[in-house]
Amino acid sequence: MSLFNLFKKKSEKEVLQDKYKKLMGEAHKLSTSNRRLSDEKVAEAEEVLKQMENLA
């Protein structure tokens, strides 16, 4: 990571990508213990994915 990237603000798309990745990771962890919560996380991730598609 260069010094210039240290203070660079993330774009809206990058923020949404990070959020999507986090939600899918949580859904994967929950899939073995609580299927309903896992499905809710996947649904949230799908909404984030739609937001990303609307940006493009």
mmCIF entry with sequence, helices, sheets and N, C-alpha, C, O atoms, coordinates in Angstrom:
data_MODEL
# 
_entry.id   MODEL 
# 
_entity.id                         1 
_entity.type                       polymer 
_entity.pdbx_number_of_molecules   1 
# 
_entity_poly.entity_id                      1 
_entity_poly.type                           'polypeptide(L)' 
_entity_poly.nstd_linkage                   no 
_entity_poly.nstd_monomer                   no 
_entity_poly.pdbx_seq_one_letter_code       MSLFNLFKKKSEKEVLQDKYKKLMGEAHKLSTSNRRLSDEKVAEAEEVLKQMENLA 
_entity_poly.pdbx_seq_one_letter_code_can   MSLFNLFKKKSEKEVLQDKYKKLMGEAHKLSTSNRRLSDEKVAEAEEVLKQMENLA 
_entity_poly.pdbx_strand_id                 A 
# 
loop_
_entity_poly_seq.entity_id 
_entity_poly_seq.num 
_entity_poly_seq.mon_id 
_entity_poly_seq.hetero 
1 1  MET n 
1 2  SER n 
1 3  LEU n 
1 4  PHE n 
1 5  ASN n 
1 6  LEU n 
1 7  PHE n 
1 8  LYS n 
1 9  LYS n 
1 10 LYS n 
1 11 SER n 
1 12 GLU n 
1 13 LYS n 
1 14 GLU n 
1 15 VAL n 
1 16 LEU n 
1 17 GLN n 
1 18 ASP n 
1 19 LYS n 
1 20 TYR n 
1 21 LYS n 
1 22 LYS n 
1 23 LEU n 
1 24 MET n 
1 25 GLY n 
1 26 GLU n 
1 27 ALA n 
1 28 HIS n 
1 29 LYS n 
1 30 LEU n 
1 31 SER n 
1 32 THR n 
1 33 SER n 
1 34 ASN n 
1 35 ARG n 
1 36 ARG n 
1 37 LEU n 
1 38 SER n 
1 39 ASP n 
1 40 GLU n 
1 41 LYS n 
1 42 VAL n 
1 43 ALA n 
1 44 GLU n 
1 45 ALA n 
1 46 GLU n 
1 47 GLU n 
1 48 VAL n 
1 49 LEU n 
1 50 LYS n 
1 51 GLN n 
1 52 MET n 
1 53 GLU n 
1 54 ASN n 
1 55 LEU n 
1 56 ALA n 
# 
_struct_asym.id          A 
_struct_asym.entity_id   1 
# 
loop_
_struct_conf.conf_type_id 
_struct_conf.id 
_struct_conf.pdbx_PDB_helix_id 
_struct_conf.beg_label_comp_id 
_struct_conf.beg_label_asym_id 
_struct_conf.beg_label_seq_id 
_struct_conf.pdbx_beg_PDB_ins_code 
_struct_conf.end_label_comp_id 
_struct_conf.end_label_asym_id 
_struct_conf.end_label_seq_id 
_struct_conf.pdbx_end_PDB_ins_code 
_struct_conf.beg_auth_comp_id 
_struct_conf.beg_auth_asym_id 
_struct_conf.beg_auth_seq_id 
_struct_conf.end_auth_comp_id 
_struct_conf.end_auth_asym_id 
_struct_conf.end_auth_seq_id 
_struct_conf.pdbx_PDB_helix_class 
_struct_conf.details 
_struct_conf.pdbx_PDB_helix_length 
HELX_P HELX_P1 AA1 LEU A 3  ? LEU A 6  ? LEU A 3  LEU A 6  1 ? 4  
HELX_P HELX_P2 AA2 GLU A 12 ? LEU A 30 ? GLU A 12 LEU A 30 1 ? 19 
HELX_P HELX_P3 AA3 ARG A 35 ? LEU A 55 ? ARG A 35 LEU A 55 1 ? 21 
# 
_struct_conf_type.id          HELX_P 
_struct_conf_type.criteria    ? 
_struct_conf_type.reference   ? 
# 
loop_
_atom_site.group_PDB 
_atom_site.id 
_atom_site.type_symbol 
_atom_site.label_atom_id 
_atom_site.label_alt_id 
_atom_site.label_comp_id 
_atom_site.label_asym_id 
_atom_site.label_entity_id 
_atom_site.label_seq_id 
_atom_site.pdbx_PDB_ins_code 
_atom_site.Cartn_x 
_atom_site.Cartn_y 
_atom_site.Cartn_z 
_atom_site.occupancy 
_atom_site.B_iso_or_equiv 
_atom_site.pdbx_formal_charge 
_atom_site.auth_seq_id 
_atom_site.auth_comp_id 
_atom_site.auth_asym_id 
_atom_site.auth_atom_id 
_atom_site.pdbx_PDB_model_num 
ATOM 1   N N  . MET A 1 1  ? 0.850   -1.176  0.000   1.00 0.00 ? 1  MET A N  1 
ATOM 2   C CA . MET A 1 1  ? 0.000   0.000   0.000   1.00 0.00 ? 1  MET A CA 1 
ATOM 3   C C  . MET A 1 1  ? 0.892   1.235   0.000   1.00 0.00 ? 1  MET A C  1 
ATOM 4   O O  . MET A 1 1  ? 1.759   1.398   0.859   1.00 0.00 ? 1  MET A O  1 
ATOM 5   N N  . SER A 1 2  ? 0.665   2.078   -0.959  1.00 0.00 ? 2  SER A N  1 
ATOM 6   C CA . SER A 1 2  ? 1.498   3.270   -1.036  1.00 0.00 ? 2  SER A CA 1 
ATOM 7   C C  . SER A 1 2  ? 0.962   4.354   -0.114  1.00 0.00 ? 2  SER A C  1 
ATOM 8   O O  . SER A 1 2  ? -0.170  4.278   0.364   1.00 0.00 ? 2  SER A O  1 
ATOM 9   N N  . LEU A 1 3  ? 1.762   5.329   0.121   1.00 0.00 ? 3  LEU A N  1 
ATOM 10  C CA . LEU A 1 3  ? 1.382   6.433   0.992   1.00 0.00 ? 3  LEU A CA 1 
ATOM 11  C C  . LEU A 1 3  ? 0.187   7.191   0.435   1.00 0.00 ? 3  LEU A C  1 
ATOM 12  O O  . LEU A 1 3  ? -0.649  7.676   1.197   1.00 0.00 ? 3  LEU A O  1 
ATOM 13  N N  . PHE A 1 4  ? 0.097   7.297   -0.878  1.00 0.00 ? 4  PHE A N  1 
ATOM 14  C CA . PHE A 1 4  ? -1.002  8.038   -1.486  1.00 0.00 ? 4  PHE A CA 1 
ATOM 15  C C  . PHE A 1 4  ? -2.336  7.317   -1.327  1.00 0.00 ? 4  PHE A C  1 
ATOM 16  O O  . PHE A 1 4  ? -3.375  7.964   -1.198  1.00 0.00 ? 4  PHE A O  1 
ATOM 17  N N  . ASN A 1 5  ? -2.319  6.000   -1.334  1.00 0.00 ? 5  ASN A N  1 
ATOM 18  C CA . ASN A 1 5  ? -3.549  5.228   -1.163  1.00 0.00 ? 5  ASN A CA 1 
ATOM 19  C C  . ASN A 1 5  ? -4.022  5.197   0.284   1.00 0.00 ? 5  ASN A C  1 
ATOM 20  O O  . ASN A 1 5  ? -5.173  4.856   0.555   1.00 0.00 ? 5  ASN A O  1 
ATOM 21  N N  . LEU A 1 6  ? -3.157  5.546   1.194   1.00 0.00 ? 6  LEU A N  1 
ATOM 22  C CA . LEU A 1 6  ? -3.485  5.504   2.603   1.00 0.00 ? 6  LEU A CA 1 
ATOM 23  C C  . LEU A 1 6  ? -4.648  6.423   2.925   1.00 0.00 ? 6  LEU A C  1 
ATOM 24  O O  . LEU A 1 6  ? -5.495  6.069   3.746   1.00 0.00 ? 6  LEU A O  1 
ATOM 25  N N  . PHE A 1 7  ? -4.714  7.587   2.308   1.00 0.00 ? 7  PHE A N  1 
ATOM 26  C CA . PHE A 1 7  ? -5.751  8.565   2.611   1.00 0.00 ? 7  PHE A CA 1 
ATOM 27  C C  . PHE A 1 7  ? -6.827  8.641   1.531   1.00 0.00 ? 7  PHE A C  1 
ATOM 28  O O  . PHE A 1 7  ? -7.721  9.485   1.593   1.00 0.00 ? 7  PHE A O  1 
ATOM 29  N N  . LYS A 1 8  ? -6.736  7.768   0.560   1.00 0.00 ? 8  LYS A N  1 
ATOM 30  C CA . LYS A 1 8  ? -7.708  7.763   -0.534  1.00 0.00 ? 8  LYS A CA 1 
ATOM 31  C C  . LYS A 1 8  ? -9.051  7.262   -0.020  1.00 0.00 ? 8  LYS A C  1 
ATOM 32  O O  . LYS A 1 8  ? -9.130  6.221   0.632   1.00 0.00 ? 8  LYS A O  1 
ATOM 33  N N  . LYS A 1 9  ? -10.096 8.008   -0.321  1.00 0.00 ? 9  LYS A N  1 
ATOM 34  C CA . LYS A 1 9  ? -11.429 7.616   0.095   1.00 0.00 ? 9  LYS A CA 1 
ATOM 35  C C  . LYS A 1 9  ? -11.947 6.535   -0.846  1.00 0.00 ? 9  LYS A C  1 
ATOM 36  O O  . LYS A 1 9  ? -11.759 6.615   -2.060  1.00 0.00 ? 9  LYS A O  1 
ATOM 37  N N  . LYS A 1 10 ? -12.604 5.516   -0.274  1.00 0.00 ? 10 LYS A N  1 
ATOM 38  C CA . LYS A 1 10 ? -13.150 4.442   -1.094  1.00 0.00 ? 10 LYS A CA 1 
ATOM 39  C C  . LYS A 1 10 ? -14.337 4.956   -1.886  1.00 0.00 ? 10 LYS A C  1 
ATOM 40  O O  . LYS A 1 10 ? -15.109 5.789   -1.411  1.00 0.00 ? 10 LYS A O  1 
ATOM 41  N N  . SER A 1 11 ? -14.470 4.445   -3.102  1.00 0.00 ? 11 SER A N  1 
ATOM 42  C CA . SER A 1 11 ? -15.629 4.796   -3.913  1.00 0.00 ? 11 SER A CA 1 
ATOM 43  C C  . SER A 1 11 ? -16.854 4.069   -3.351  1.00 0.00 ? 11 SER A C  1 
ATOM 44  O O  . SER A 1 11 ? -16.732 3.134   -2.560  1.00 0.00 ? 11 SER A O  1 
ATOM 45  N N  . GLU A 1 12 ? -18.025 4.517   -3.776  1.00 0.00 ? 12 GLU A N  1 
ATOM 46  C CA . GLU A 1 12 ? -19.261 3.889   -3.306  1.00 0.00 ? 12 GLU A CA 1 
ATOM 47  C C  . GLU A 1 12 ? -19.308 2.419   -3.718  1.00 0.00 ? 12 GLU A C  1 
ATOM 48  O O  . GLU A 1 12 ? -19.795 1.570   -2.972  1.00 0.00 ? 12 GLU A O  1 
ATOM 49  N N  . LYS A 1 13 ? -18.798 2.131   -4.909  1.00 0.00 ? 13 LYS A N  1 
ATOM 50  C CA . LYS A 1 13 ? -18.783 0.747   -5.384  1.00 0.00 ? 13 LYS A CA 1 
ATOM 51  C C  . LYS A 1 13 ? -17.874 -0.118  -4.509  1.00 0.00 ? 13 LYS A C  1 
ATOM 52  O O  . LYS A 1 13 ? -18.227 -1.250  -4.178  1.00 0.00 ? 13 LYS A O  1 
ATOM 53  N N  . GLU A 1 14 ? -16.712 0.409   -4.136  1.00 0.00 ? 14 GLU A N  1 
ATOM 54  C CA . GLU A 1 14 ? -15.795 -0.349  -3.272  1.00 0.00 ? 14 GLU A CA 1 
ATOM 55  C C  . GLU A 1 14 ? -16.416 -0.615  -1.905  1.00 0.00 ? 14 GLU A C  1 
ATOM 56  O O  . GLU A 1 14 ? -16.247 -1.696  -1.341  1.00 0.00 ? 14 GLU A O  1 
ATOM 57  N N  . VAL A 1 15 ? -17.127 0.364   -1.378  1.00 0.00 ? 15 VAL A N  1 
ATOM 58  C CA . VAL A 1 15 ? -17.784 0.201   -0.085  1.00 0.00 ? 15 VAL A CA 1 
ATOM 59  C C  . VAL A 1 15 ? -18.847 -0.900  -0.185  1.00 0.00 ? 15 VAL A C  1 
ATOM 60  O O  . VAL A 1 15 ? -18.951 -1.754  0.695   1.00 0.00 ? 15 VAL A O  1 
ATOM 61  N N  . LEU A 1 16 ? -19.630 -0.869  -1.263  1.00 0.00 ? 16 LEU A N  1 
ATOM 62  C CA . LEU A 1 16 ? -20.664 -1.888  -1.451  1.00 0.00 ? 16 LEU A CA 1 
ATOM 63  C C  . LEU A 1 16 ? -20.062 -3.270  -1.659  1.00 0.00 ? 16 LEU A C  1 
ATOM 64  O O  . LEU A 1 16 ? -20.608 -4.262  -1.177  1.00 0.00 ? 16 LEU A O  1 
ATOM 65  N N  . GLN A 1 17 ? -18.935 -3.344  -2.378  1.00 0.00 ? 17 GLN A N  1 
ATOM 66  C CA . GLN A 1 17 ? -18.275 -4.642  -2.580  1.00 0.00 ? 17 GLN A CA 1 
ATOM 67  C C  . GLN A 1 17 ? -17.808 -5.221  -1.246  1.00 0.00 ? 17 GLN A C  1 
ATOM 68  O O  . GLN A 1 17 ? -17.961 -6.416  -0.993  1.00 0.00 ? 17 GLN A O  1 
ATOM 69  N N  . ASP A 1 18 ? -17.241 -4.370  -0.401  1.00 0.00 ? 18 ASP A N  1 
ATOM 70  C CA . ASP A 1 18 ? -16.794 -4.825  0.924   1.00 0.00 ? 18 ASP A CA 1 
ATOM 71  C C  . ASP A 1 18 ? -17.980 -5.312  1.760   1.00 0.00 ? 18 ASP A C  1 
ATOM 72  O O  . ASP A 1 18 ? -17.895 -6.333  2.441   1.00 0.00 ? 18 ASP A O  1 
ATOM 73  N N  . LYS A 1 19 ? -19.079 -4.568  1.695   1.00 0.00 ? 19 LYS A N  1 
ATOM 74  C CA . LYS A 1 19 ? -20.276 -4.939  2.450   1.00 0.00 ? 19 LYS A CA 1 
ATOM 75  C C  . LYS A 1 19 ? -20.833 -6.265  1.956   1.00 0.00 ? 19 LYS A C  1 
ATOM 76  O O  . LYS A 1 19 ? -21.238 -7.110  2.754   1.00 0.00 ? 19 LYS A O  1 
ATOM 77  N N  . TYR A 1 20 ? -20.854 -6.448  0.635   1.00 0.00 ? 20 TYR A N  1 
ATOM 78  C CA . TYR A 1 20 ? -21.344 -7.691  0.042   1.00 0.00 ? 20 TYR A CA 1 
ATOM 79  C C  . TYR A 1 20 ? -20.487 -8.877  0.492   1.00 0.00 ? 20 TYR A C  1 
ATOM 80  O O  . TYR A 1 20 ? -21.004 -9.921  0.889   1.00 0.00 ? 20 TYR A O  1 
ATOM 81  N N  . LYS A 1 21 ? -19.177 -8.693  0.422   1.00 0.00 ? 21 LYS A N  1 
ATOM 82  C CA . LYS A 1 21 ? -18.253 -9.762  0.812   1.00 0.00 ? 21 LYS A CA 1 
ATOM 83  C C  . LYS A 1 21 ? -18.439 -10.130 2.289   1.00 0.00 ? 21 LYS A C  1 
ATOM 84  O O  . LYS A 1 21 ? -18.417 -11.308 2.647   1.00 0.00 ? 21 LYS A O  1 
ATOM 85  N N  . LYS A 1 22 ? -18.620 -9.121  3.141   1.00 0.00 ? 22 LYS A N  1 
ATOM 86  C CA . LYS A 1 22 ? -18.811 -9.357  4.571   1.00 0.00 ? 22 LYS A CA 1 
ATOM 87  C C  . LYS A 1 22 ? -20.110 -10.116 4.826   1.00 0.00 ? 22 LYS A C  1 
ATOM 88  O O  . LYS A 1 22 ? -20.130 -11.067 5.607   1.00 0.00 ? 22 LYS A O  1 
ATOM 89  N N  . LEU A 1 23 ? -21.195 -9.702  4.170   1.00 0.00 ? 23 LEU A N  1 
ATOM 90  C CA . LEU A 1 23 ? -22.481 -10.365 4.364   1.00 0.00 ? 23 LEU A CA 1 
ATOM 91  C C  . LEU A 1 23 ? -22.446 -11.819 3.892   1.00 0.00 ? 23 LEU A C  1 
ATOM 92  O O  . LEU A 1 23 ? -23.000 -12.703 4.544   1.00 0.00 ? 23 LEU A O  1 
ATOM 93  N N  . MET A 1 24 ? -21.795 -12.056 2.761   1.00 0.00 ? 24 MET A N  1 
ATOM 94  C CA . MET A 1 24 ? -21.721 -13.431 2.257   1.00 0.00 ? 24 MET A CA 1 
ATOM 95  C C  . MET A 1 24 ? -20.876 -14.306 3.186   1.00 0.00 ? 24 MET A C  1 
ATOM 96  O O  . MET A 1 24 ? -21.174 -15.486 3.372   1.00 0.00 ? 24 MET A O  1 
ATOM 97  N N  . GLY A 1 25 ? -19.836 -13.734 3.760   1.00 0.00 ? 25 GLY A N  1 
ATOM 98  C CA . GLY A 1 25 ? -19.026 -14.478 4.725   1.00 0.00 ? 25 GLY A CA 1 
ATOM 99  C C  . GLY A 1 25 ? -19.819 -14.832 5.968   1.00 0.00 ? 25 GLY A C  1 
ATOM 100 O O  . GLY A 1 25 ? -19.722 -15.948 6.478   1.00 0.00 ? 25 GLY A O  1 
ATOM 101 N N  . GLU A 1 26 ? -20.610 -13.876 6.461   1.00 0.00 ? 26 GLU A N  1 
ATOM 102 C CA . GLU A 1 26 ? -21.455 -14.137 7.626   1.00 0.00 ? 26 GLU A CA 1 
ATOM 103 C C  . GLU A 1 26 ? -22.493 -15.206 7.303   1.00 0.00 ? 26 GLU A C  1 
ATOM 104 O O  . GLU A 1 26 ? -22.760 -16.087 8.120   1.00 0.00 ? 26 GLU A O  1 
ATOM 105 N N  . ALA A 1 27 ? -23.075 -15.125 6.109   1.00 0.00 ? 27 ALA A N  1 
ATOM 106 C CA . ALA A 1 27 ? -24.077 -16.109 5.698   1.00 0.00 ? 27 ALA A CA 1 
ATOM 107 C C  . ALA A 1 27 ? -23.463 -17.508 5.651   1.00 0.00 ? 27 ALA A C  1 
ATOM 108 O O  . ALA A 1 27 ? -24.088 -18.484 6.066   1.00 0.00 ? 27 ALA A O  1 
ATOM 109 N N  . HIS A 1 28 ? -22.234 -17.592 5.142   1.00 0.00 ? 28 HIS A N  1 
ATOM 110 C CA . HIS A 1 28 ? -21.563 -18.886 5.064   1.00 0.00 ? 28 HIS A CA 1 
ATOM 111 C C  . HIS A 1 28 ? -21.327 -19.471 6.454   1.00 0.00 ? 28 HIS A C  1 
ATOM 112 O O  . HIS A 1 28 ? -21.542 -20.663 6.676   1.00 0.00 ? 28 HIS A O  1 
ATOM 113 N N  . LYS A 1 29 ? -20.887 -18.630 7.387   1.00 0.00 ? 29 LYS A N  1 
ATOM 114 C CA . LYS A 1 29 ? -20.650 -19.111 8.754   1.00 0.00 ? 29 LYS A CA 1 
ATOM 115 C C  . LYS A 1 29 ? -21.954 -19.560 9.412   1.00 0.00 ? 29 LYS A C  1 
ATOM 116 O O  . LYS A 1 29 ? -21.982 -20.563 10.126  1.00 0.00 ? 29 LYS A O  1 
ATOM 117 N N  . LEU A 1 30 ? -23.028 -18.819 9.170   1.00 0.00 ? 30 LEU A N  1 
ATOM 118 C CA . LEU A 1 30 ? -24.313 -19.148 9.783   1.00 0.00 ? 30 LEU A CA 1 
ATOM 119 C C  . LEU A 1 30 ? -24.979 -20.359 9.141   1.00 0.00 ? 30 LEU A C  1 
ATOM 120 O O  . LEU A 1 30 ? -25.861 -20.969 9.744   1.00 0.00 ? 30 LEU A O  1 
ATOM 121 N N  . SER A 1 31 ? -24.574 -20.710 7.939   1.00 0.00 ? 31 SER A N  1 
ATOM 122 C CA . SER A 1 31 ? -25.252 -21.784 7.210   1.00 0.00 ? 31 SER A CA 1 
ATOM 123 C C  . SER A 1 31 ? -25.190 -23.128 7.933   1.00 0.00 ? 31 SER A C  1 
ATOM 124 O O  . SER A 1 31 ? -26.036 -23.993 7.708   1.00 0.00 ? 31 SER A O  1 
ATOM 125 N N  . THR A 1 32 ? -24.201 -23.304 8.794   1.00 0.00 ? 32 THR A N  1 
ATOM 126 C CA . THR A 1 32 ? -24.087 -24.576 9.506   1.00 0.00 ? 32 THR A CA 1 
ATOM 127 C C  . THR A 1 32 ? -24.847 -24.577 10.824  1.00 0.00 ? 32 THR A C  1 
ATOM 128 O O  . THR A 1 32 ? -25.136 -25.641 11.374  1.00 0.00 ? 32 THR A O  1 
ATOM 129 N N  . SER A 1 33 ? -25.175 -23.386 11.338  1.00 0.00 ? 33 SER A N  1 
ATOM 130 C CA . SER A 1 33 ? -25.813 -23.341 12.652  1.00 0.00 ? 33 SER A CA 1 
ATOM 131 C C  . SER A 1 33 ? -27.232 -22.773 12.623  1.00 0.00 ? 33 SER A C  1 
ATOM 132 O O  . SER A 1 33 ? -28.091 -23.231 13.377  1.00 0.00 ? 33 SER A O  1 
ATOM 133 N N  . ASN A 1 34 ? -27.488 -21.793 11.773  1.00 0.00 ? 34 ASN A N  1 
ATOM 134 C CA . ASN A 1 34 ? -28.802 -21.163 11.769  1.00 0.00 ? 34 ASN A CA 1 
ATOM 135 C C  . ASN A 1 34 ? -29.180 -20.816 10.331  1.00 0.00 ? 34 ASN A C  1 
ATOM 136 O O  . ASN A 1 34 ? -28.775 -19.778 9.806   1.00 0.00 ? 34 ASN A O  1 
ATOM 137 N N  . ARG A 1 35 ? -29.943 -21.674 9.716   1.00 0.00 ? 35 ARG A N  1 
ATOM 138 C CA . ARG A 1 35 ? -30.268 -21.520 8.297   1.00 0.00 ? 35 ARG A CA 1 
ATOM 139 C C  . ARG A 1 35 ? -31.094 -20.260 8.033   1.00 0.00 ? 35 ARG A C  1 
ATOM 140 O O  . ARG A 1 35 ? -30.892 -19.597 7.016   1.00 0.00 ? 35 ARG A O  1 
ATOM 141 N N  . ARG A 1 36 ? -32.022 -19.919 8.933   1.00 0.00 ? 36 ARG A N  1 
ATOM 142 C CA . ARG A 1 36 ? -32.870 -18.753 8.734   1.00 0.00 ? 36 ARG A CA 1 
ATOM 143 C C  . ARG A 1 36 ? -32.048 -17.467 8.722   1.00 0.00 ? 36 ARG A C  1 
ATOM 144 O O  . ARG A 1 36 ? -32.245 -16.609 7.862   1.00 0.00 ? 36 ARG A O  1 
ATOM 145 N N  . LEU A 1 37 ? -31.135 -17.336 9.668   1.00 0.00 ? 37 LEU A N  1 
ATOM 146 C CA . LEU A 1 37 ? -30.272 -16.151 9.699   1.00 0.00 ? 37 LEU A CA 1 
ATOM 147 C C  . LEU A 1 37 ? -29.353 -16.106 8.489   1.00 0.00 ? 37 LEU A C  1 
ATOM 148 O O  . LEU A 1 37 ? -29.073 -15.038 7.946   1.00 0.00 ? 37 LEU A O  1 
ATOM 149 N N  . SER A 1 38 ? -28.887 -17.279 8.071   1.00 0.00 ? 38 SER A N  1 
ATOM 150 C CA . SER A 1 38 ? -28.041 -17.349 6.886   1.00 0.00 ? 38 SER A CA 1 
ATOM 151 C C  . SER A 1 38 ? -28.799 -16.846 5.662   1.00 0.00 ? 38 SER A C  1 
ATOM 152 O O  . SER A 1 38 ? -28.261 -16.081 4.862   1.00 0.00 ? 38 SER A O  1 
ATOM 153 N N  . ASP A 1 39 ? -30.047 -17.278 5.520   1.00 0.00 ? 39 ASP A N  1 
ATOM 154 C CA . ASP A 1 39 ? -30.872 -16.835 4.390   1.00 0.00 ? 39 ASP A CA 1 
ATOM 155 C C  . ASP A 1 39 ? -31.115 -15.329 4.435   1.00 0.00 ? 39 ASP A C  1 
ATOM 156 O O  . ASP A 1 39 ? -31.150 -14.672 3.394   1.00 0.00 ? 39 ASP A O  1 
ATOM 157 N N  . GLU A 1 40 ? -31.284 -14.783 5.639   1.00 0.00 ? 40 GLU A N  1 
ATOM 158 C CA . GLU A 1 40 ? -31.473 -13.334 5.779   1.00 0.00 ? 40 GLU A CA 1 
ATOM 159 C C  . GLU A 1 40 ? -30.224 -12.572 5.330   1.00 0.00 ? 40 GLU A C  1 
ATOM 160 O O  . GLU A 1 40 ? -30.330 -11.534 4.677   1.00 0.00 ? 40 GLU A O  1 
ATOM 161 N N  . LYS A 1 41 ? -29.052 -13.083 5.678   1.00 0.00 ? 41 LYS A N  1 
ATOM 162 C CA . LYS A 1 41 ? -27.795 -12.445 5.267   1.00 0.00 ? 41 LYS A CA 1 
ATOM 163 C C  . LYS A 1 41 ? -27.635 -12.497 3.754   1.00 0.00 ? 41 LYS A C  1 
ATOM 164 O O  . LYS A 1 41 ? -27.177 -11.533 3.142   1.00 0.00 ? 41 LYS A O  1 
ATOM 165 N N  . VAL A 1 42 ? -28.012 -13.619 3.151   1.00 0.00 ? 42 VAL A N  1 
ATOM 166 C CA . VAL A 1 42 ? -27.930 -13.744 1.698   1.00 0.00 ? 42 VAL A CA 1 
ATOM 167 C C  . VAL A 1 42 ? -28.880 -12.741 1.043   1.00 0.00 ? 42 VAL A C  1 
ATOM 168 O O  . VAL A 1 42 ? -28.535 -12.124 0.035   1.00 0.00 ? 42 VAL A O  1 
ATOM 169 N N  . ALA A 1 43 ? -30.069 -12.578 1.612   1.00 0.00 ? 43 ALA A N  1 
ATOM 170 C CA . ALA A 1 43 ? -31.033 -11.613 1.071   1.00 0.00 ? 43 ALA A CA 1 
ATOM 171 C C  . ALA A 1 43 ? -30.477 -10.195 1.161   1.00 0.00 ? 43 ALA A C  1 
ATOM 172 O O  . ALA A 1 43 ? -30.624 -9.408  0.226   1.00 0.00 ? 43 ALA A O  1 
ATOM 173 N N  . GLU A 1 44 ? -29.840 -9.868  2.280   1.00 0.00 ? 44 GLU A N  1 
ATOM 174 C CA . GLU A 1 44 ? -29.208 -8.552  2.432   1.00 0.00 ? 44 GLU A CA 1 
ATOM 175 C C  . GLU A 1 44 ? -28.111 -8.360  1.386   1.00 0.00 ? 44 GLU A C  1 
ATOM 176 O O  . GLU A 1 44 ? -27.988 -7.293  0.784   1.00 0.00 ? 44 GLU A O  1 
ATOM 177 N N  . ALA A 1 45 ? -27.317 -9.412  1.183   1.00 0.00 ? 45 ALA A N  1 
ATOM 178 C CA . ALA A 1 45 ? -26.232 -9.342  0.205   1.00 0.00 ? 45 ALA A CA 1 
ATOM 179 C C  . ALA A 1 45 ? -26.787 -9.141  -1.203  1.00 0.00 ? 45 ALA A C  1 
ATOM 180 O O  . ALA A 1 45 ? -26.189 -8.426  -2.007  1.00 0.00 ? 45 ALA A O  1 
ATOM 181 N N  . GLU A 1 46 ? -27.917 -9.763  -1.505  1.00 0.00 ? 46 GLU A N  1 
ATOM 182 C CA . GLU A 1 46 ? -28.540 -9.595  -2.824  1.00 0.00 ? 46 GLU A CA 1 
ATOM 183 C C  . GLU A 1 46 ? -28.988 -8.151  -3.032  1.00 0.00 ? 46 GLU A C  1 
ATOM 184 O O  . GLU A 1 46 ? -28.896 -7.628  -4.143  1.00 0.00 ? 46 GLU A O  1 
ATOM 185 N N  . GLU A 1 47 ? -29.470 -7.509  -1.981  1.00 0.00 ? 47 GLU A N  1 
ATOM 186 C CA . GLU A 1 47 ? -29.862 -6.094  -2.073  1.00 0.00 ? 47 GLU A CA 1 
ATOM 187 C C  . GLU A 1 47 ? -28.641 -5.218  -2.355  1.00 0.00 ? 47 GLU A C  1 
ATOM 188 O O  . GLU A 1 47 ? -28.715 -4.280  -3.149  1.00 0.00 ? 47 GLU A O  1 
ATOM 189 N N  . VAL A 1 48 ? -27.532 -5.525  -1.709  1.00 0.00 ? 48 VAL A N  1 
ATOM 190 C CA . VAL A 1 48 ? -26.294 -4.776  -1.942  1.00 0.00 ? 48 VAL A CA 1 
ATOM 191 C C  . VAL A 1 48 ? -25.833 -4.984  -3.383  1.00 0.00 ? 48 VAL A C  1 
ATOM 192 O O  . VAL A 1 48 ? -25.367 -4.046  -4.030  1.00 0.00 ? 48 VAL A O  1 
ATOM 193 N N  . LEU A 1 49 ? -25.965 -6.208  -3.882  1.00 0.00 ? 49 LEU A N  1 
ATOM 194 C CA . LEU A 1 49 ? -25.591 -6.517  -5.259  1.00 0.00 ? 49 LEU A CA 1 
ATOM 195 C C  . LEU A 1 49 ? -26.444 -5.705  -6.242  1.00 0.00 ? 49 LEU A C  1 
ATOM 196 O O  . LEU A 1 49 ? -25.928 -5.209  -7.243  1.00 0.00 ? 49 LEU A O  1 
ATOM 197 N N  . LYS A 1 50 ? -27.733 -5.570  -5.965  1.00 0.00 ? 50 LYS A N  1 
ATOM 198 C CA . LYS A 1 50 ? -28.608 -4.761  -6.812  1.00 0.00 ? 50 LYS A CA 1 
ATOM 199 C C  . LYS A 1 50 ? -28.163 -3.303  -6.803  1.00 0.00 ? 50 LYS A C  1 
ATOM 200 O O  . LYS A 1 50 ? -28.186 -2.639  -7.839  1.00 0.00 ? 50 LYS A O  1 
ATOM 201 N N  . GLN A 1 51 ? -27.759 -2.806  -5.641  1.00 0.00 ? 51 GLN A N  1 
ATOM 202 C CA . GLN A 1 51 ? -27.272 -1.425  -5.540  1.00 0.00 ? 51 GLN A CA 1 
ATOM 203 C C  . GLN A 1 51 ? -26.020 -1.241  -6.393  1.00 0.00 ? 51 GLN A C  1 
ATOM 204 O O  . GLN A 1 51 ? -25.864 -0.219  -7.060  1.00 0.00 ? 51 GLN A O  1 
ATOM 205 N N  . MET A 1 52 ? -25.122 -2.241  -6.369  1.00 0.00 ? 52 MET A N  1 
ATOM 206 C CA . MET A 1 52 ? -23.909 -2.162  -7.175  1.00 0.00 ? 52 MET A CA 1 
ATOM 207 C C  . MET A 1 52 ? -24.253 -2.151  -8.656  1.00 0.00 ? 52 MET A C  1 
ATOM 208 O O  . MET A 1 52 ? -23.639 -1.411  -9.425  1.00 0.00 ? 52 MET A O  1 
ATOM 209 N N  . GLU A 1 53 ? -25.217 -2.955  -9.066  1.00 0.00 ? 53 GLU A N  1 
ATOM 210 C CA . GLU A 1 53 ? -25.620 -3.000  -10.473 1.00 0.00 ? 53 GLU A CA 1 
ATOM 211 C C  . GLU A 1 53 ? -26.225 -1.671  -10.911 1.00 0.00 ? 53 GLU A C  1 
ATOM 212 O O  . GLU A 1 53 ? -26.045 -1.252  -12.055 1.00 0.00 ? 53 GLU A O  1 
ATOM 213 N N  . ASN A 1 54 ? -26.938 -1.011  -10.011 1.00 0.00 ? 54 ASN A N  1 
ATOM 214 C CA . ASN A 1 54 ? -27.546 0.286   -10.336 1.00 0.00 ? 54 ASN A CA 1 
ATOM 215 C C  . ASN A 1 54 ? -26.493 1.372   -10.517 1.00 0.00 ? 54 ASN A C  1 
ATOM 216 O O  . ASN A 1 54 ? -26.736 2.353   -11.220 1.00 0.00 ? 54 ASN A O  1 
ATOM 217 N N  . LEU A 1 55 ? -25.325 1.211   -9.893  1.00 0.00 ? 55 LEU A N  1 
ATOM 218 C CA . LEU A 1 55 ? -24.250 2.196   -10.031 1.00 0.00 ? 55 LEU A CA 1 
ATOM 219 C C  . LEU A 1 55 ? -23.605 2.126   -11.410 1.00 0.00 ? 55 LEU A C  1 
ATOM 220 O O  . LEU A 1 55 ? -23.176 3.142   -11.958 1.00 0.00 ? 55 LEU A O  1 
ATOM 221 N N  . ALA A 1 56 ? -23.542 0.935   -11.955 1.00 0.00 ? 56 ALA A N  1 
ATOM 222 C CA . ALA A 1 56 ? -22.845 0.737   -13.243 1.00 0.00 ? 56 ALA A CA 1 
ATOM 223 C C  . ALA A 1 56 ? -23.617 1.296   -14.407 1.00 0.00 ? 56 ALA A C  1 
ATOM 224 O O  . ALA A 1 56 ? -23.163 1.207   -15.548 1.00 0.00 ? 56 ALA A O  1 
# 
